[in-house]
C-alpha cells in the first residue's frame, strides 16, 4: 500500500519572477495525477517588482483549507525577502529550496532542510533569465519526487499554447538543469 501524499508548498518572490506560474504548474500536474489541489495566490500592491507568493496544497484526500499557516512542507524562495518571510512557515524538517544566485545567506533556522539552487545563474547559462522559476521547479520535482518532469513540460506546452511554443525548448533545458541541481543537492546531503 502506497503512503498517503499531502504536500503544502509556498512559492514566493518578486512579481515578474514567475512564482504564480510555478504554483499553477505544481497544481496542474498534481491534478492530472489524480490528486486534490488548491492554489491560492497573493500579490503585493505593485505587482511586477512587488512581492508575490502562492500557496499550493496537493493531496490524495480532500483539502480542508487552502491556507497554509506554519505548516508548509516546502518553500520555494526566489529572493531573500521571501526566504526570510516564509522560513517561519516551514514545519520542522521542512524543505527550503532557495535561489542561491540572489540569496547569499542561508536561513536562520537549523531545524529545516536546505536546498540552495543557483537558479538565476543556470537560467543565464542556458540563455534566458526568465526561466529561473522553471529551474527551481525542476529542483523541486527532483527533491520531492511528487511531480514527473515530463508532465510538467506537457502542462507548460498547453499553458503556453502555439503562440509561445518557441519557449518550450529553453524551458525544457531549464527543467532538466533544475533536476540536475536537485540531484547535486541530494548527493551533498
C-alpha positions, 0 to 999 in steps of 0.5 A, a space after each residue: 500500500 502506497 503512503 498517503 501524499 499531502 504536500 503544502 508548498 509556498 512559492 514566493 518572490 518578486 512579481 515578474 519572477 514567475 512564482 504564480 506560474 510555478 504554483 499553477 504548474 505544481 497544481 496542474 500536474 498534481 491534478 492530472 495525477 489524480 490528486 486534490 489541489 488548491 492554489 491560492 495566490 497573493 500579490 503585493 500592491 505593485 505587482 511586477 517588482 512587488 512581492 508575490 507568493 502562492 500557496 499550493 496544497 496537493 493531496 490524495 484526500 480532500 483539502 480542508 483549507 487552502 491556507 497554509 499557516 506554519 505548516 508548509 512542507 516546502 518553500 520555494 524562495 526566489 529572493 531573500 525577502 521571501 526566504 526570510 518571510 516564509 522560513 517561519 512557515 516551514 514545519 520542522 524538517 521542512 524543505 527550503 529550496 532557495 535561489 542561491 544566485 540572489 540569496 547569499 545567506 542561508 536561513 536562520 533556522 537549523 531545524 529545516 532542510 536546505 536546498 540552495 539552487 543557483 537558479 538565476 545563474 543556470 537560467 543565464 547559462 542556458 540563455 534566458 533569465 526568465 526561466 529561473 522559476 522553471 529551474 527551481 521547479 525542476 529542483 523541486 520535482 527532483 527533491 520531492 519526487 511528487 511531480 514527473 518532469 515530463 508532465 510538467 513540460 506537457 502542462 507548460 506546452 498547453 499553458 503556453 499554447 502555439 503562440 509561445 511554443 518557441 519557449 518550450 525548448 529553453 524551458 525544457 533545458 531549464 527543467 532538466 538543469 533544475 533536476 540536475 541541481 536537485 540531484 547535486 543537492 541530494 548527493 551533498 546531503 
